[in-house]
């Protein structure tokens, strides 16, 4: 496992204040990848990602899938 910054995993889109993963990720039992944008107040796998902007995330790589294990 490794710790990475939020910006390492998610790209910011300033035109609509949204974010999207740079690669396929899994949070809990929810998987999504590039092309799936979210804004404030949206939760995936029980995590409101706008609440973790600027934090470090603990991740595990499983092939081409990045599994988010924790937030610091």
Secondary structure, 3 states (H helix, E strand, C coil): CEEEEHHHHEEEECCCCEEEECCCEEECCEEECCCCEECCCCEECCEEHHHCCCCEEEEEEECCEEEEEEEC
